Amino acid sequence: MAADTVTERSDGAQRRREQHGWYFYDWACSVYSTSVLTVFLGPYLTEIAESAADADGFVHPLGIPVRAGSFFPYAVSASIIVAVLVMPLVGAAADRTGRKKPFLAAAAYLGAAATAAMFLLDGDRYLLGGLLLVVANASLAVSMSLYNAYLPQISTPEERDAVSSRGWAFGYASGALVLVLNLILFTAHDSFGVSEATAVRICLASAGVWWGAFTLVPLSRLRDRRRDPSEREAAAGGWRQLRATLRHMRRHPLTLAFLLAYLVYNDGVQTVISQASVYGSKELGLGQSTLIVAVLLVQVLAVAGALGMGRLARTYGAKRTILASLVVWTFILAAGYFLPAGAPVWFFVLAAGIGLVLGGTQALSRSLFSHLVPRGKEAEYFSAYEMSDRGVSWLGPLIFGLTYQATGSYRDAIVSLVVFFALGFLLLARVPVRRAVEAAGNPVPERI
């Protein structure tokens, strides 16, 4: 009995050490999502594309006529398609070798390097901007699939909602801190002796430096769980393993049903995140400083939202809490369509609503899915999850870009996203999550 107690304490201490390290990858990479993808890159890359456009407002990448305002959402879609092709292979290799950490390090530092290289964006280099966006965004998606796959290994079923929510909270706190620094630099760029465009480029590049520096913490604390077959066999059988993964997932139709629901509603979430600043700057005529403050408000409230919705899930279950958040998302988009131009106060109100549901929707979805993953298949299944999270979220930006290209109205583009939340609600409501957990061979928590 005494030996068992010592072992349990030792295991618990090791688990908490890994959890604390795991939180820091959210702290590291979330700065890219906030400062780069949500705030600066969309408006800045759109301006670069507009400077390279012809008299009709079109650029011509690879000879294809693209309205300059649609280039950024199209690049986001392209990055996600690249991630879709890469993630299953990386996830399968990580599971077969039991070595997630080297793959995580490679993806993280490739993405951080591409982000740091955004300092080179100036003039009319919109194609370079698109290429760096594709590399950075795809690398983030691959690294997040591996990062998420650690969740069922470093937490008990009862801990997962709380651990997942804390990870998101760390990420939003990091994003808020760096946005404060960005706001100081951007608003006082003359005092620092740099132009506004140079200040934006510094903000973009510094996100890559932050990402790379803080990735050292999870790499030092997370442990690999090695498995057979050998690493050489995994590399040789990547595509075969991908087909085997897809066949294996068909044995768990309820897990696939959840993934389909998540694919749909999270496509809407990711598109709102990536296109909100473009909507605010181009449709509502808001300045960059206003957008930074709005996203900062989202980051601060998202910390409280992630933790608060985690507590609601302990009372009402994760599924019901997510469904409630999707109703709120639908009202937010409907309100966004009617926002008056040049009225930052109402934009801040909308940002507050997004912040309160954003973190909780994402954190609870991740923890709920972790209960639906068969043991030994974590990285493979979380690759599929990441496709639904950042990987298959190509349809929303594509629809957003196509709607703008067809109508020239960002209001029409933003309201088109309502369908993702409405349909996602209906699909998730039909998933019997308790039966899904049992079918995956996992213990069913008291509240789920």
Stockholm file with secondary structure:
# STOCKHOLM 1.0

chainA/1-448         MAADTVTERSDGAQRRREQHGWYFYDWACSVYSTSVLTVFLGPYLTEIAESAADADGFVHPLGIPVRAGSFFPYAVSASIIVAVLVMPLVGAAADRTGRKKPFLAAAAYLGAAATAAMFLLDGDRYLLGGLLLVVANASLAVSMSLYNAYLPQISTPEERDAVSSRGWAFGYASGALVLVLNLILFTAHDSFGVSEATAVRICLASAGVWWGAFTLVPLSRLRDRRRDPSEREAAAGGWRQLRATLRHMRRHPLTLAFLLAYLVYNDGVQTVISQASVYGSKELGLGQSTLIVAVLLVQVLAVAGALGMGRLARTYGAKRTILASLVVWTFILAAGYFLPAGAPVWFFVLAAGIGLVLGGTQALSRSLFSHLVPRGKEAEYFSAYEMSDRGVSWLGPLIFGLTYQATGSYRDAIVSLVVFFALGFLLLARVPVRRAVEAAGNPVPERI
#=GR chainA/1-448 SS CHHHHHHHHHHHHHHHHHHHHHHHHHHHHHHIIIIIIIIIHHHHHHHHHHHHCCTTSEECGGGCCEEGGGHHHHHHHHHHHHHHHHHHHHHHHHHHHTCHHHHHHHHHHHHHHHHHGGGGCCTTCHHHHHHHHHHHHHHHHHHHHHHHHTHHHHSCTTTHHHHHHHHHHHHHHHHHHHHHHHHHHHHTTTTTTCCHHHHHHHHHHHHHHHHHHHTHHHHHHCCCCCCSSCHHHHHHTHHHHHHHHHHHHTTCHHHHHHHHHHHHHHHHHHHHHHHHHHIIIIISCCCHHHHHHHHHHHHHHHHHHHHHHHHHHHHHCHHHHHHHHHHHHHHHHHHHHTCCTTCHHHHHHHHHHHHHHHHHHHHHHHHHHHTTSCTTCHHHHHHHHHIIIIISTTHHHHHHHHHHHHHSCHHHHHHTTHHHHHHHHHHHHTCCHHHHHHHTTCCCCSCC
#=GC SS_cons         CHHHHHHHHHHHHHHHHHHHHHHHHHHHHHHIIIIIIIIIHHHHHHHHHHHHCCTTSEECGGGCCEEGGGHHHHHHHHHHHHHHHHHHHHHHHHHHHTCHHHHHHHHHHHHHHHHHGGGGCCTTCHHHHHHHHHHHHHHHHHHHHHHHHTHHHHSCTTTHHHHHHHHHHHHHHHHHHHHHHHHHHHHTTTTTTCCHHHHHHHHHHHHHHHHHHHTHHHHHHCCCCCCSSCHHHHHHTHHHHHHHHHHHHTTCHHHHHHHHHHHHHHHHHHHHHHHHHHIIIIISCCCHHHHHHHHHHHHHHHHHHHHHHHHHHHHHCHHHHHHHHHHHHHHHHHHHHTCCTTCHHHHHHHHHHHHHHHHHHHHHHHHHHHTTSCTTCHHHHHHHHHIIIIISTTHHHHHHHHHHHHHSCHHHHHHTTHHHHHHHHHHHHTCCHHHHHHHTTCCCCSCC
//
